[in-house]
């Protein structure tokens, strides 16, 4: 009798073992750790996560984890088990910029890429009705003739828009003053009132107030970025090579996982995200708010992101150049 019970127990355990072995990833909610507060950018991630969850067959949520210029989210995600249930929303600031500035102990090579997500182009805007110039290059001519007189804002100092604009100004040899603001909205108010000569204008601000700015230059070579600003001039229309290409001069995100994530789980996530990014409903929703869906797959990560790290290093040098040249003007 005892022998029959033992045999039955072994048989049940064997069946349960086979059942467990057949369990496929994922079995529960997958979380995307997002590095900023709630806003338009988070909405973009929620659109992708919803579609990706539908492809995976489970819910996928986006968890806002702001702090330390985005690096808090990376540290939070990397502290979790590498089991595929945590996806890192790899925005350029914590992924590439902060390591370049020496504020993070990782590089972009320390993660497994899933798929590129979205980009958010930057632009340089002037106030409507400006009489001193009617184009970006005319403004550069005015700035070169009046060193240190141009006043602009990138919002806070030493952020990505500041680095990009400083690189552009350096390319033209134009010295200008960057005025820091606590909020982009305050900077845009001062732009309209004439306190500032030009300012960083993101896609969201432009779409909310198209008549409030004269967009002089879209800081991207991607056709979708130019379309987001209704065909305003972009860096591809200039007669000068700014040394800015690909994703370097804009905000963007590439979804990632911990490098120790098993291959099977990684491939399941890659397939689901690639499928989600091809869906017309997803693409239309992203484009509708001025962001650009990105089509690069995981095997293009190095060739696309690698040059960004190099170019951000050059932009960091432009910040130093700006400070040194302003000091000379003020002497």
N, C-alpha and C positions, 0 to 999 in steps of 0.2 A: 504493500500500500504506500509506504513512505517512498519507495523507489519510483512509483508511478507519479506521485506528487512532485518529486524532484525533476522527473522528465518533463512534466507539464510546465513546471516553473521555468525550466531552461528554454522550452519551446516558446513560452510567452515572452521571455526576455529577448529571445532571438527575434521574434516578430517586432517587438518594440524597438530593438536596435536597428532593424531594417527600416522601420518607419522613421526613426530619428535621422538615419543616414540619408533618407530621401527628402528630408525637409530642405526646402530651397530658400535661399536668401532673396528678398527680405521677408521676415515673419512679423515685423512690427514697424512702427513709425520710424522714418529716417529724418534726422534733423539737419538743417542747414544753419550753421553758425554765421550770422551776419554781423559785420564789424561796425555798423553805424546805427544811429537812432532811426525810428520810424520816419518814413518819407517816401519820395518818389522812387529813389533807388531801391528801397526795401520792397516797394510794390512790384518792381520789375522782377526781383528774386522770387516773390510770392507767385507771380504768374508762371515762372519757369518751374518752381517747386511743385505747384499743383499739377501741371502737365506731366512732370517727371514722375510724381507719385502715381498718376493714372497709368503710366507706362510700366511702373514697377508692381502695381497692384496693392500698394499700401499708401497711407497718408504720408506726406512729406511736409514738414513745417519749417518756418523760418524764424530763428530765434535771434532777436536783436541783442547784441553784446557790445555796446560802444565803450570806448575808453582807450587812452594811450595811443591816439592816432591810428586806431584799428588793430593794434598788436594784442590788445586784451582778448579779442575774439580768437586770434590764432593760438594764443597760449591756452585758452579754454578748450578749444577743439583738440589740440595736440595732447592735452592731459587726459583725454577720454580714451577708452579702449579702441584699438585700431581694428574694428570689426565691420566697417562699412556703414554703420548706422549714424555716423557723424560726417557731414560734408562741410568743407571750409569754403565760404564765399570769399574767394581770393582777390579782393580789390587791390589795385596797383599800389596804393599807399602803404599798407602793411606788408604786402608781398614783395615789393621791389624797392620802393622809395625809402622806407625806414631802415632796411638793411644797408642801402647805399649811404644813408646818413649816419650809420653806426648805432642806430637805436633798436636793432633787433639782431638776435644771434643766428638767424637762419638766412638762407638765400632761396630764390625761387626754385632752385634745383632740389631742395630738400622735401619736395612733395610729389605725390602722384597726381598728374592732371587728369581731369575727366573730359571737359569740353569748355571752350570759350563761351561766355554768356552774353554780355551786352557791353556797349561802350557809350560814353556820355561826352560828347564833344564840348570843348571850350570855345569861347569867342572873345574878341576884343570889340567892345561897343563904345560909341561916342554918343553924346546927346543929340537929339534931333534939332536941326536948325543951326548946327555949328558952321561958322563962316570962315574959320581959319584954314580948313581943309575939307575936302569932299571924298577923300579916299585914305586908306591906310598909308600908302606910300607918300602921299602929300603930308600926312601927319608926321611921318618919319623925317621928311625934309624940314618941317617946321621945328621938330625936336632937335635935329642936328644943328640948326642955326641958333637954337636957344637952349644950350646945355643946362640940364637940371631944372628947367622951367615946367616941363610936363609933370602933372600930378595924376597918379592912377592908383587903383586898388585891386588887389587880388583877393580881397577879404582879409584873412589873416596873413601874416608874413611867413615866408619860407615853406608855404604849402606848394602843392603841385602846380596850380595855376600861376603862382608867383615864379616858380622855376621856369615854366614854359615862356611866360611873357618876358622874363629877364633874358632868356636865351634869344628871343626874337629881337629885343632891343640891342643886345650885344652884337648880333649879326649886322645891324644897321649902324652901330656905333653911336646910338642915341642914349644919353644919360637922362633918366627920369626918376622921380621920387615915388616910391610905393608907400601909400598911406594905409596903415592897418585899421581895420574895422572889426567890431565884435560880430556883426552880422552882415551878410551880403546885401540884405535889404537896405540897410543904412547907407552902404556905399552907393547903391543904385540911386537912392534919393539925392545924394550929394552930386552924383554925376548929372542928374537932370537939372539940378539947380546951378550947376556951373562951378561948384567947389572942386570937382575932379574934371580932368580933361578926357580920360577914358577909363574903362573898368572891365574886369572879367565879368562876362555875362554867360550864365549856363543856359542849357536848353530849356529847363523848366521856367526860368525867369522870362526868357524870350517868348515862349508860347503863351504865357499869362499876360504879356504886355507887348505885343508885337509893334505897336505904334509908339512905344516909349523909348526905343533905342534905334540908333543907326549902326547896324552891325558892319564894322569895317573889315574884319578878318575872322574867318573860321579857322581855328587852330587844328586842322586835321586834313589829311589828304584823302580820307575815305569818302566816296560819293554819298553814302548815306548820311554822313555828318553834315555835308553841305546842304543836302535836302532838308535836314532838320531845321536849318536856318533859312529856308525858302530860297536857296540858291545864292546866298550872299557870297562875296569873294572868299576864297580859301587860300591856304599857303601854296597850293598848286598853281595859283594864278600870279604869283609873284615872280619877279625877274631875278630874285636872289635865292640861293640855296641856304635854308635855315639850319640844315642838319637835323631836321625833325621828320620822322617817317613812321609808318605803321601806327602802333598804339601809343608811342612815346608821348605825344603832346596832348593826351586826353585822359579822362577817367575811364576805367574799364574793370571788368572782373572775369576771372577764369576759375571755375569751380574745381576744387582739389580734395584729396583725402590724405590721411596720414600715410607716410611712406611704407609702413609695415602692414597696411591693409592687404589681406589676401587677394591674390590675382582674380579668383572667381568672383568675389564681391566687387572688386574694382571694375571688372568687365561688365557686370550686370548694371552698375551705376553708369558706366560710360555709354552703354547701349541705350539705356533709358533716357539719358540727357541728350544724346545725339538725336534720338527720335523726337523728343520734346522740342528741340530747337529747329526741327524741320517742319513742325506743324504750322499751318497757315494762321490758325487762331492765335497761337503764341506770338508769332512774328507781327501780326497786325496789332495786337495789344501793345507790344513793345514800341513799335513805330508810332503809334497813335500819341504817345506822350513824349516823342522826340528822342528816345534812345534808339540805338542801332543794334539789332541782333547780330551776333558774330557767328561765323560758320566754321571756324577752325576747330578741328578735332584734336584729340589728345596727342596724336603723333606729330602734330605741328607746333607743339608747345615750345620746344627749345628754339626753333627757328623764328618764332614770333616774339616770345618773351625775352629771349637772350639779348637782342639789340636794344630793347627798352632799358635794360639795366645799364648798358653802356651809355646810352643817350642821357639817361637821368644823371649819370656821373658828370657829363658835360654841362648839363643844366645847373647842377650844383656849383660848378665853377663860375657860371654866369652870375649867380647870386653874389659871389665874392667880388667879381668884376664890378657889379653894380655898386656895391658898397665903396670900393676903392675909388671909382670914378666920381661918385657923389662927394666923397671927402675932398677930392681935388677941386671940384667946382666950388665948394663952400670955403675954401681957403682964401 
